[in-house]
Amino acid sequence: MAAAPSRVLIVGASAAGLTTAAALRRNGYDRDVTLVDAEAHSPYDRPPLSKHLLSGEWEPERLLLKSQVELDDLSVGIRSGVRATGLDLSRRQVTISDGTELGFDRLVLATGVQPRHLPGTAQLQGVHTLRTVDDALSLRDELQPGRQLVVVGGGFLGTEVAATAVRLGVDVTLVSAAPTPLERSLGADVGGQVAELHRAHGVALRMGPESAVVSLVESGGVVAGVQLADGTQLSADVVFVAIGASPDLDWLQGSGIPLGDGIECAPDLSVAPGVYAAGDAARWCNPVFDEFMRVEHRTNATEQGMHVARRLLDGEQGAFASVPYFWTDQYDLKLQVHGWLRGYDEVRVVEGSFEEKRMVALFRRGDRLVGVMGIGAAKVVRAWRQHVLDGAAWASVVGS
């Protein structure tokens, strides 16, 4: 086993960063660990933001990844409310926004992603994105019964916010250039059923290229509506923008860390001697699919954090291999997905439907099974997940 480093610095204190610190302690590491947290809040979980926190079912304290007692037991230093602004690899130092320089022997980059904005709308009142507790609380304050909300983007976050808002009595319209919600991820068949589910709950859908957002309409610095490609203008008291996210990389420019669509990692998640990445910003070649990927899912962040902790402790160069997993709550249905659903060639529903509240859909790329989505069929989905992990040929498990 390699000698343990004397100082571990982790930049980012969400799921990936905090998991790394906890795993180090759990495996006997008793030297200095410091977390740099851009937020002033105690580390918290993000998936409930668009559902439980936004709806008012939960308050922020329920999102905490660890209680204060548990954080104290970890004996890690947390620099809260400051951002990393630069990295000097030769001097083994990270500069943070208060001007302090933090030294390290080993460094973990876990800064995640930032939401994309519609151009020129960052300062427009009534326009929201969602990444933090403060974002969710700000949006929640505006979701009052009878108000008009336009959701821009038909992916997982946009559809979850639409579902939460309509249940609060908000008048919701969801717009997207895609033909159906979630179609880019889950295919036209599933997307069509998602569309019908939202319509049944009162969400108005404007889908397709003609519904692409051209601009926002404003009045005195406050959003008043949305202009679509076909000339339609939708009135809005509130606009929620869910058009994806970008890795938080600006502070690493010029540092020598390889950057592209994320932090470009070796298969073991290392990026330089003694430096690793984990979480939403890490891009690596996953040997399960023999493909480079960057995964913005909660479970991936946790698994990568545990992997990096092991690499820091034993120094071995084992690749990080995984079948990505995520879930989305659409009203009373929980969609669970295992696999890598980018560039698939076919989606086949092999069991059930949304109406039955039980469904299994399989995803093919080339001649292999690459993913499975299930509703109300957890055991069946887990069995299909094993086939994905094994790299099963499509014909051998599905047929022609």
Summary of the structure (lengths in Angstrom):
residues: 400
radius of gyration: 21.9
end to end distance: 49.2
largest distance: 65.0
contacts: 1363
relative contact order: 0.13
helix: 28%
strand: 34%
